[in-house]
Amino acid sequence: MRFLRRSDDSPASASVDTDEAEGTQEKKPLDPRWTQGKGRPTPKRRDAETKRRGPAPPPPKTQREAARLAKANRPSKDERRAQAAERRARMDAGDDRVLLPRDRGPVKAYIRDVVDSRPHLMGLFMPLAVVVLISVLLPIPAVQQYLSLFSLVVLFVMVVEGVTLGMRVTKQARAKFPDEQISGLGTGWYAFTRASQIRKLRVPKPRVQRGAQV
C-alpha cells in the first residue's frame, strides 16, 4: 500500500525554505567575522591629505608674481645667517651629512687624521705663492733672481714630500681598511691638497694633535 506524501516542490516546503533563508540573512550581521561593506572605495592617502589641506594655490602667471612668491617664501636674513653658521659648524666637526662628497667616509677621515698628525713643508704653499708674487713685482733684478731660485727649490721639495706622503698614506689606509677599494692616485692627491693648506684653515678642522699616533 503506497502512502501519500508531499512533494519537495510543494508551496509549504518552499515557504519553509524561504523562512530559513531569511533567518540566515537576519543572523548574518550577528556574526563577528562578518563586516558590512562601505559601499565606496577607500581613498588614497595622497588624496585624503590633499583634501585635508585644501586645494593647492594656483601657479604664478607672470615672472613678477613668481619673484614675489619666491621672496615671500624665502627665509629672513637672520635665518639664512643662522643656517649658514650651523652648516659651517657641522662641516668643521666632520659631519658626513653636510660634507662635500670628496670628504665623506671613514677612509677620508683617516687620511685627514694621518696628514694632520704631522707638520709638513707643504703647509707653506700659500706663503710661498706670496713670495713668488713679491719677486715678480719687485723692480730689483738681483732680489727677483734669489727669490725665484728659493721658490723653485722649495717647490721641488714640496713635490717630493707630496709624493712620499701620498705613498705612505695610501699604504696605511689600505692596511687600515683592507675591504675598501683605495686608489693610490686619488688618495695621494687628497693627502697632498690637505697638507698644502694652512692647518687653521683646513675643513673639516683637525681632530688630532701634532705628534699623535694614528
C-alpha positions in Angstrom: 0.0 0.0 0.0 1.5 3.4 -1.0 1.4 6.3 1.4 0.7 9.7 0.1 3.5 12.3 0.9 4.0 15.8 -0.2 6.4 16.6 -2.9 9.5 18.7 -2.1 8.4 21.3 -4.6 5.1 22.0 -2.7 4.3 25.5 -1.6 4.7 24.6 2.1 8.2 23.4 1.5 9.1 26.5 -0.5 7.7 28.6 2.4 9.9 26.8 4.9 13.0 27.2 2.8 12.3 31.0 2.3 11.8 31.4 6.1 15.2 29.6 6.8 16.9 31.8 4.2 15.5 35.0 5.7 16.5 33.8 9.1 20.1 33.2 7.9 20.2 36.7 6.4 18.9 38.2 9.6 21.5 36.3 11.7 24.5 37.1 9.4 25.1 40.6 10.8 25.3 38.9 14.3 28.4 37.0 13.2 31.5 38.9 14.5 33.5 37.8 11.5 31.2 39.4 9.0 31.5 43.1 8.2 29.3 45.2 6.0 31.0 46.9 3.1 31.3 50.7 3.0 29.8 50.8 -0.5 32.7 53.1 -1.8 36.4 52.6 -2.5 39.0 53.6 0.1 40.6 56.9 -0.8 44.3 57.1 -1.3 46.4 58.7 1.3 47.6 61.4 -1.1 44.0 62.3 -2.0 43.0 62.4 1.7 45.9 64.7 2.7 45.2 67.0 -0.3 41.5 67.2 0.7 42.5 67.9 4.3 45.0 70.7 3.4 42.7 72.2 0.8 43.4 72.9 -2.9 46.8 73.9 -4.0 47.4 77.5 -4.8 47.4 78.4 -8.4 50.9 78.8 -10.0 52.2 82.2 -10.8 51.2 83.5 -14.2 53.9 86.1 -14.6 57.6 86.4 -13.8 56.8 89.3 -11.3 54.3 87.1 -9.5 56.9 84.3 -9.3 59.5 86.6 -7.9 57.1 88.0 -5.4 56.1 84.4 -4.3 59.8 83.4 -4.0 60.6 86.5 -1.9 57.7 85.7 0.4 58.8 82.1 0.9 62.5 83.0 1.3 63.8 82.9 4.9 64.9 86.1 6.5 68.5 87.3 6.5 69.0 86.3 10.2 67.6 82.8 9.5 70.0 82.4 6.5 72.9 83.5 8.6 72.0 81.1 11.3 71.6 78.2 8.8 75.0 79.1 7.3 76.7 79.2 10.7 75.2 75.9 11.7 76.2 74.3 8.4 79.8 75.7 8.8 80.0 74.3 12.4 78.9 70.9 11.3 81.4 70.9 8.4 84.2 71.9 10.8 83.1 69.0 13.1 83.3 66.5 10.2 79.6 65.7 9.9 79.2 63.5 6.8 75.7 64.8 6.1 77.0 68.2 5.2 80.5 67.5 3.9 81.3 67.5 0.3 81.4 64.1 -1.4 85.2 64.1 -1.6 85.4 64.4 2.2 82.9 61.8 3.2 83.5 58.4 4.6 85.8 56.8 7.2 88.6 56.4 4.8 88.9 60.1 4.1 88.6 60.8 7.8 91.5 58.5 8.5 93.6 60.2 5.7 92.9 63.6 7.3 94.0 62.3 10.7 97.3 60.9 9.2 98.0 64.2 7.5 97.1 66.3 10.5 99.2 64.3 12.9 102.5 65.7 11.4 103.8 69.1 10.3 104.5 69.4 6.6 106.5 71.8 4.5 103.7 71.8 2.0 101.7 73.9 4.5 103.9 76.8 3.4 102.5 76.6 -0.1 100.3 79.7 0.2 103.0 81.8 1.8 105.3 80.7 -1.0 102.9 81.9 -3.5 103.0 85.3 -1.8 106.8 85.3 -2.0 106.7 84.5 -5.8 104.3 87.4 -6.3 106.6 89.7 -4.5 109.6 88.6 -6.5 107.6 89.4 -9.7 106.6 92.9 -8.5 109.9 94.0 -7.1 111.9 96.0 -9.7 115.3 94.8 -8.3 116.7 92.1 -10.6 119.0 90.6 -8.0 116.2 90.2 -5.5 114.0 88.7 -8.1 116.7 86.2 -9.0 117.3 85.0 -5.5 113.6 84.8 -4.6 112.9 82.9 -7.8 115.6 80.4 -7.1 114.4 80.0 -3.5 110.8 79.4 -4.7 111.9 76.8 -7.2 113.9 74.9 -4.5 111.1 75.0 -2.0 108.6 73.9 -4.7 110.7 71.0 -5.7 111.0 69.9 -2.0 107.2 70.2 -1.7 106.6 68.0 -4.7 109.0 65.3 -3.3 107.3 65.5 0.1 103.9 65.3 -1.5 104.8 62.1 -3.5 106.3 60.5 -0.3 103.3 61.5 1.8 100.8 60.1 -0.8 102.6 56.7 -0.9 102.8 56.4 2.9 99.1 57.4 3.4 97.9 55.0 0.7 99.8 52.2 2.3 98.5 52.9 5.8 94.9 53.4 4.5 94.9 50.1 2.7 96.2 48.3 5.8 93.6 50.0 7.9 90.7 49.3 5.5 91.5 46.1 3.6 88.0 45.7 2.3 87.8 49.1 0.7 88.9 49.9 -2.9 91.5 52.7 -2.3 93.0 54.4 -5.3 96.7 55.4 -4.9 96.4 58.4 -7.1 93.2 59.7 -5.6 94.4 59.1 -2.0 97.8 60.8 -2.7 96.2 63.8 -4.3 93.7 64.1 -1.4 96.6 63.9 1.1 98.6 66.5 -0.8 95.8 69.0 -1.0 95.1 68.6 2.7 98.7 69.0 3.7 99.2 72.0 1.4 96.6 74.0 3.4 97.3 76.0 6.5 96.3 74.0 9.5 93.9 76.6 10.9 92.1 76.9 7.5 91.5 73.2 6.9 87.9 71.9 6.6 87.0 69.8 8.5 89.1 71.0 11.4 91.9 68.7 12.5 90.7 66.4 15.3 94.2 65.1 16.3 97.2 67.0 17.7 100.5 67.0 16.0 102.6 64.1 17.1 99.6 61.9 17.8 99.8 58.2 16.9 97.2 57.4 14.2 
